[in-house]
């Protein structure tokens, strides 16, 4: 049985025609963006850069109601489970109604996403995200009204509401984020950071994903984003820097010296043309890696983790660039759970893969972890067990058909089908 495995550290073993591994964590997710998959690729859509892609994403965000959000999120989470993901960190910034007015129940949309994860059987860390402006000297676009809070106090009250409503639920964790230095001014970052630190909450931020973000931060503060956060005392073992693509050597040393997490989202970063993060220097400096599906441009948890190594090989033009398979397994499992505040819960979640799948067939026992990390695909996932409950059986999620129908109904409503 899966639950009889030694769970002292992430490991892989063979049981008959199955390969058993711990469940993986997708640390950074924007589940609603799953509806964009395959719809922003043609040049006719003008998706020529991150910023033009963002306009298309905003168009989607403007139109969603709570039911839409539920169906898209549930399908995104069901698909993640079928790729071996057992816990997700949802970086949640879609807070209010279409005109920016808070719902009567301010946490309606956050709880909608939590409900979607629970129906998919996934553990979820709802990372409640502070968002307060378009950018330095920027005017809000219409969609951004749904993201913005009037005050830090409003955002923190929502965190407290969510903590109270889900207190004692082992499947739900509440975290906190400042969206970015672009969307959150420095004094607000400091307030959010202090709150998270006092209560030992995970604290996440988008960091230096785009060169323009770096340039605007220098223009506003005279410092690059990570240097600014370091000056503010924001970095630490609870801090999760998402993307961390465009860093200088001092920033790399700051993240590493703080033992911060760096969450790489390579399938999305490739899709958006973000660039290559300096992964090997970050690891050498002491940063801890984890991964996330981000925009759900792809939902292949194995590709997400092996890309950490393979993309750095391309950047450096070498082999064996960042870490070997056991370290990558730890990043995908143990580090991922820790980054979303779920600590040792990874020991209770398991994925069984079909050892006869072509991607895994005839693996050498000595190199089992290597073969799994560098070759497995979601097609090989046979069974997924989360907190003792089987949610994927014979490769298919137990609620797949219902989730697919709800997703397709929503896409038709939105005019995407």
C-alpha positions as CSV (number, residue, x, y, z in Angstrom):
1,X,0.0,0.0,0.0
2,X,1.1,3.6,-0.7
3,X,0.7,4.7,2.9
4,X,3.2,2.0,4.1
5,X,6.1,3.8,2.5
6,X,9.0,5.3,4.4
7,X,8.1,9.0,4.5
8,X,11.2,10.5,6.2
9,X,12.3,12.2,3.0
10,X,11.1,12.4,-0.6
11,X,11.8,9.1,-2.2
12,X,10.7,6.9,-5.1
13,X,10.2,3.1,-5.0
14,X,8.8,0.4,-7.2
15,X,5.8,-1.7,-6.1
16,X,5.1,-4.4,-8.7
17,X,4.1,-2.5,-11.9
18,X,3.8,0.8,-10.1
19,X,6.3,3.5,-9.3
20,X,5.4,5.4,-6.1
21,X,6.4,9.0,-5.4
22,X,5.3,11.8,-3.1
23,X,2.6,14.2,-4.4
24,X,3.9,17.4,-6.0
25,X,3.1,21.0,-5.1
26,X,2.3,23.6,-7.7
27,X,3.3,26.6,-5.6
28,X,2.1,29.4,-7.9
29,X,-1.3,29.3,-9.7
30,X,-3.7,31.7,-11.3
31,X,-6.4,29.1,-12.0
32,X,-8.8,31.4,-13.9
33,X,-6.1,31.9,-16.6
34,X,-6.6,28.2,-17.6
35,X,-9.4,29.5,-19.9
36,X,-6.7,31.3,-22.0
37,X,-4.9,28.1,-23.0
38,X,-4.4,28.0,-26.8
39,X,-6.2,31.3,-27.2
40,X,-3.3,33.7,-27.1
41,X,-0.8,32.2,-29.5
42,X,-1.7,33.5,-32.9
43,X,-0.1,36.7,-34.1
44,X,-3.6,38.0,-34.9
45,X,-4.3,38.2,-31.2
46,X,-1.4,40.7,-30.8
47,X,0.0,38.6,-28.0
48,X,3.5,39.7,-28.9
49,X,4.8,40.4,-25.4
50,X,4.0,39.8,-21.8
51,X,2.2,43.2,-21.8
52,X,0.0,42.5,-24.8
53,X,-0.8,39.0,-23.3
54,X,-1.7,40.8,-20.1
55,X,-4.4,42.8,-21.9
56,X,-6.0,39.6,-23.1
57,X,-5.9,38.2,-19.6
58,X,-7.5,41.4,-18.3
59,X,-10.3,41.0,-20.9
60,X,-11.0,37.6,-19.4
61,X,-10.8,38.8,-15.8
62,X,-13.3,41.6,-16.5
63,X,-16.0,39.1,-17.6
64,X,-15.9,36.3,-15.0
65,X,-18.7,35.8,-12.4
66,X,-18.3,33.5,-9.4
67,X,-19.8,30.5,-11.2
68,X,-17.3,31.0,-14.1
69,X,-14.4,31.2,-11.7
70,X,-15.5,28.0,-10.0
71,X,-15.8,26.0,-13.1
72,X,-12.6,27.2,-14.7
73,X,-10.7,26.7,-11.4
74,X,-12.1,23.3,-10.7
75,X,-11.1,22.0,-14.1
76,X,-7.6,23.5,-13.7
77,X,-7.2,21.7,-10.4
78,X,-8.6,18.4,-11.7
79,X,-6.0,18.6,-14.5
80,X,-3.2,19.3,-12.1
81,X,-4.2,16.3,-10.0
82,X,-4.1,14.1,-13.1
83,X,-0.5,15.3,-13.6
84,X,0.6,14.3,-10.0
85,X,0.0,17.5,-8.2
86,X,-1.6,17.1,-4.7
87,X,-1.3,20.7,-3.3
88,X,-1.6,24.1,-5.0
89,X,-0.8,27.6,-4.0
90,X,-3.4,29.9,-5.5
91,X,-2.0,33.5,-5.9
92,X,-5.4,35.1,-5.7
93,X,-6.0,38.7,-6.7
94,X,-9.5,38.5,-8.4
95,X,-11.3,40.0,-5.4
96,X,-14.3,42.2,-6.3
97,X,-17.2,42.5,-8.7
98,X,-16.8,43.7,-12.3
99,X,-17.0,47.4,-11.4
100,X,-14.5,47.1,-8.5
101,X,-17.2,47.1,-5.8
102,X,-16.5,44.5,-3.1
103,X,-19.1,41.7,-2.8
104,X,-21.4,41.7,0.2
105,X,-19.3,38.8,1.4
106,X,-15.9,40.2,0.6
107,X,-14.2,36.8,0.4
108,X,-16.7,35.3,-2.0
109,X,-14.3,34.7,-4.9
110,X,-11.5,33.5,-2.6
111,X,-13.8,30.9,-1.2
112,X,-15.1,30.0,-4.6
113,X,-11.5,29.0,-5.6
114,X,-11.1,27.1,-2.3
115,X,-14.4,25.2,-3.0
116,X,-13.1,24.4,-6.5
117,X,-9.9,22.9,-5.0
118,X,-11.8,21.0,-2.4
119,X,-14.1,19.4,-5.0
120,X,-11.0,18.4,-7.0
121,X,-9.6,16.9,-3.8
122,X,-6.4,19.1,-3.7
123,X,-4.9,20.8,-0.8
124,X,-4.9,24.5,-1.3
125,X,-3.0,27.5,0.1
126,X,-5.1,30.5,-0.8
127,X,-2.5,33.2,-1.1
128,X,-4.6,36.3,-0.5
129,X,-2.9,39.0,-2.6
130,X,-2.7,42.7,-2.0
131,X,-3.0,44.8,-5.1
132,X,-3.4,48.6,-4.9
133,X,-2.4,50.4,-8.1
134,X,-1.6,50.0,-11.8
135,X,2.0,50.9,-11.3
136,X,4.0,54.0,-10.5
137,X,2.3,56.9,-12.2
138,X,0.0,54.5,-14.0
139,X,-3.8,54.7,-14.4
140,X,-5.9,51.6,-13.5
141,X,-7.2,49.6,-16.4
142,X,-10.9,48.6,-16.1
143,X,-10.1,45.0,-15.1
144,X,-7.7,46.1,-12.4
145,X,-10.6,47.5,-10.4
146,X,-11.5,43.9,-9.5
147,X,-8.0,43.4,-8.1
148,X,-7.5,46.6,-6.0
149,X,-8.3,47.1,-2.3
150,X,-9.0,50.5,-0.9
151,X,-6.5,49.9,2.0
152,X,-4.2,47.4,3.5
153,X,-6.6,47.0,6.4
154,X,-9.3,45.8,4.0
155,X,-6.9,43.1,2.6
156,X,-5.8,42.0,6.1
157,X,-9.4,41.8,7.3
158,X,-10.1,39.4,4.4
159,X,-7.1,37.3,5.5
160,X,-8.5,37.1,9.0
161,X,-11.9,36.2,7.7
162,X,-10.5,33.3,5.6
163,X,-8.4,32.1,8.5
164,X,-11.4,32.1,10.8
165,X,-13.6,30.3,8.3
166,X,-11.0,27.6,7.5
167,X,-9.5,27.2,10.9
168,X,-8.6,23.6,11.6
169,X,-9.1,22.4,8.0
170,X,-6.0,20.4,7.1
171,X,-6.8,20.8,3.4
172,X,-6.7,24.6,3.4
173,X,-4.0,27.1,4.4
174,X,-4.2,30.9,4.1
175,X,-1.2,32.9,3.0
176,X,-0.5,36.4,2.1
177,X,1.1,38.2,-0.9
178,X,2.0,41.6,-2.2
179,X,1.4,41.3,-5.9
180,X,4.6,43.1,-7.0
181,X,6.6,46.2,-6.5
182,X,4.6,47.6,-9.5
183,X,1.2,47.0,-7.9
184,X,2.0,47.6,-4.2
185,X,3.8,50.7,-3.0
186,X,6.6,50.3,-0.6
187,X,4.8,51.3,2.6
188,X,2.0,48.8,1.9
189,X,4.6,46.0,1.2
190,X,6.1,46.7,4.6
191,X,2.6,46.5,6.3
192,X,1.8,43.2,4.6
193,X,5.2,41.8,5.2
194,X,5.1,42.6,8.9
195,X,1.6,41.0,9.3
196,X,2.8,37.8,7.6
197,X,6.0,37.6,9.6
198,X,4.2,38.2,12.9
199,X,1.7,35.3,12.2
200,X,4.2,33.0,10.4
201,X,2.3,33.1,7.1
202,X,3.9,32.4,3.8
203,X,4.6,35.7,2.0
204,X,4.7,35.6,-1.8
205,X,5.5,38.2,-4.4
206,X,6.0,38.4,-8.2
207,X,9.6,39.5,-8.4
208,X,11.5,40.8,-11.5
209,X,9.6,38.8,-14.0
210,X,10.0,41.5,-16.7
211,X,12.8,43.9,-17.4
212,X,10.3,46.8,-17.5
213,X,9.3,46.0,-13.9
214,X,13.0,46.3,-13.0
215,X,13.4,49.6,-14.8
216,X,10.2,51.1,-13.3
217,X,11.3,50.1,-9.8
218,X,14.7,51.8,-10.3
219,X,12.9,54.9,-11.6
220,X,10.6,55.1,-8.6
221,X,12.9,53.9,-5.8
222,X,16.4,54.1,-7.1
223,X,16.8,50.4,-6.5
224,X,16.1,47.1,-8.3
225,X,13.2,45.0,-6.9
226,X,15.1,42.5,-4.8
227,X,17.5,45.1,-3.6
228,X,14.5,47.2,-2.5
229,X,12.9,44.2,-0.7
230,X,16.3,43.4,1.0
231,X,16.6,47.0,2.2
232,X,13.1,46.8,3.6
233,X,13.9,43.5,5.5
234,X,11.3,41.6,3.5
235,X,13.5,38.6,2.6
236,X,13.6,35.6,4.8
237,X,12.7,31.9,5.0
238,X,9.0,32.6,4.7
239,X,9.5,34.7,1.5
240,X,8.7,33.2,-1.9
241,X,10.0,35.1,-4.9
242,X,8.0,34.1,-7.9
243,X,9.9,34.1,-11.2
244,X,13.0,36.0,-10.1
245,X,14.1,36.2,-13.7
246,X,16.1,39.4,-14.0
247,X,18.5,39.6,-11.1
248,X,22.0,41.0,-10.6
249,X,24.7,39.3,-8.5
250,X,23.8,41.3,-5.3
251,X,20.2,40.3,-5.6
252,X,21.1,36.6,-6.1
253,X,23.2,36.8,-2.9
254,X,20.4,38.5,-1.0
255,X,17.9,35.8,-1.8
256,X,20.3,33.0,-1.2
257,X,21.6,34.5,2.1
258,X,18.0,34.8,3.3
259,X,17.3,31.1,2.4
260,X,14.2,32.4,0.5
261,X,12.2,30.2,-1.8
262,X,12.4,31.0,-5.5
263,X,9.3,29.7,-7.4
264,X,10.0,29.0,-11.1
265,X,7.1,28.6,-13.5
266,X,9.0,27.6,-16.6
267,X,6.1,26.6,-18.8
268,X,4.4,30.0,-18.3
269,X,7.7,31.9,-18.4
270,X,8.5,30.3,-21.7
271,X,5.0,31.0,-23.0
272,X,5.3,34.7,-22.1
273,X,8.9,35.1,-23.3
274,X,10.0,36.2,-19.8
275,X,13.6,35.1,-20.1
276,X,15.9,32.7,-18.3
277,X,16.3,33.0,-14.5
278,X,19.8,32.6,-13.1
279,X,18.9,29.3,-11.5
280,X,22.4,27.8,-10.8
281,X,23.7,31.0,-9.1
282,X,20.5,31.1,-7.0
283,X,21.0,27.6,-5.8
284,X,24.7,28.1,-5.2
285,X,23.9,31.2,-3.1
286,X,21.5,29.2,-0.9
287,X,18.0,29.8,-2.3
288,X,15.5,27.0,-2.2
289,X,13.7,26.1,-5.4
290,X,10.0,25.2,-6.0
291,X,7.8,25.3,-9.1
292,X,4.3,26.4,-10.2
293,X,1.9,26.1,-13.1
294,X,1.2,29.9,-13.0
295,X,-1.1,30.6,-16.0
296,X,-1.8,26.9,-16.7
297,X,-0.4,27.3,-20.2
298,X,0.6,23.7,-19.6
299,X,-0.3,21.3,-16.7
300,X,2.6,18.9,-16.7
301,X,4.1,18.8,-13.3
302,X,7.0,16.7,-14.5
303,X,7.9,19.1,-17.3
304,X,7.7,22.0,-14.8
305,X,10.3,20.5,-12.5
306,X,12.7,19.1,-15.1
307,X,12.6,22.4,-17.0
308,X,14.4,23.9,-13.9
309,X,17.4,21.9,-14.9
310,X,17.0,21.7,-18.7
311,X,16.4,25.4,-19.3
312,X,19.5,26.3,-17.2
313,X,21.5,23.9,-19.4
314,X,20.3,25.9,-22.4
315,X,21.2,29.2,-20.7
316,X,24.7,28.1,-19.7
317,X,25.3,25.7,-22.6
318,X,26.4,22.9,-20.3
319,X,24.9,19.7,-18.8
320,X,24.3,19.1,-15.1
321,X,23.6,22.7,-14.5
322,X,21.5,23.0,-11.3
323,X,20.7,19.8,-9.5
324,X,20.4,16.1,-9.9
325,X,17.1,14.2,-9.8
326,X,16.9,13.7,-6.0
327,X,17.2,17.4,-5.4
328,X,14.7,18.2,-8.1
329,X,12.3,15.7,-6.5
330,X,12.7,17.5,-3.2
331,X,12.0,20.9,-4.9
332,X,8.8,19.5,-6.4
333,X,7.5,17.9,-3.2
334,X,8.9,18.9,0.2
335,X,10.1,22.4,-0.8
336,X,6.8,23.1,-2.6
337,X,4.7,22.2,0.4
338,X,6.9,24.2,2.7
339,X,6.6,27.3,0.4
340,X,2.8,27.3,0.8
341,X,2.9,26.7,4.6
342,X,1.9,23.0,4.5
343,X,5.2,21.8,5.8
344,X,5.1,18.1,6.3
345,X,1.7,17.3,4.8
346,X,3.6,16.0,1.7
347,X,4.2,12.9,3.6
348,X,0.5,12.0,3.5
349,X,0.0,12.5,-0.3
350,X,1.1,10.0,-2.9
351,X,1.2,9.4,-6.7
352,X,1.4,5.9,-8.2
353,X,2.7,5.8,-11.8
354,X,2.3,3.0,-14.3
355,X,5.8,1.5,-14.6
356,X,4.8,0.0,-17.9
357,X,4.0,3.4,-19.5
358,X,6.3,4.0,-22.4
359,X,7.9,7.0,-20.7
360,X,9.0,4.8,-17.7
361,X,9.3,1.3,-19.2
362,X,12.4,-0.7,-18.3
363,X,14.0,1.8,-16.0
364,X,17.1,0.8,-14.2
365,X,16.4,0.5,-10.5
366,X,19.5,2.4,-9.6
367,X,18.3,5.3,-11.7
368,X,14.6,5.2,-10.9
369,X,14.4,8.8,-9.7
370,X,16.4,10.1,-12.7
371,X,14.1,8.3,-15.1
372,X,11.0,9.6,-13.4
373,X,12.1,13.2,-13.1
374,X,13.5,13.5,-16.6
375,X,11.1,11.3,-18.6
376,X,7.7,10.8,-16.9
377,X,4.6,12.5,-18.3
378,X,1.1,12.9,-16.9
379,X,0.0,10.0,-19.0
380,X,1.9,7.7,-16.6
381,X,0.0,8.9,-13.6
382,X,-2.3,6.0,-12.5
383,X,-3.5,6.8,-9.0
384,X,-3.3,9.9,-6.8
385,X,-4.1,9.8,-3.1
386,X,-4.4,13.0,-1.0
387,X,-4.9,12.8,2.7
388,X,-6.1,9.2,2.4
389,X,-8.6,9.9,-0.4
390,X,-8.1,8.6,-3.9
391,X,-8.9,11.4,-6.4
392,X,-7.3,9.9,-9.5
393,X,-8.0,6.2,-10.4
394,X,-6.6,4.5,-13.5
395,X,-5.3,7.8,-14.8
396,X,-8.6,9.7,-14.6
397,X,-9.9,12.1,-11.9
398,X,-13.0,10.8,-10.2
399,X,-14.8,14.0,-11.1
400,X,-13.2,14.6,-14.5
401,X,-16.4,14.3,-16.7
402,X,-18.4,16.7,-14.5
403,X,-15.5,19.1,-14.3
404,X,-15.0,19.0,-18.0
405,X,-18.7,19.7,-18.7
406,X,-18.7,22.6,-16.4
407,X,-15.6,24.0,-18.0
408,X,-16.9,23.7,-21.5
409,X,-20.3,25.2,-20.5
410,X,-18.3,28.2,-19.1
411,X,-16.2,28.6,-22.2
412,X,-19.4,28.7,-24.4
413,X,-20.9,31.3,-22.1
414,X,-17.7,33.4,-22.5
415,X,-17.8,33.0,-26.2
416,X,-14.6,30.9,-26.3
417,X,-16.3,27.9,-28.0
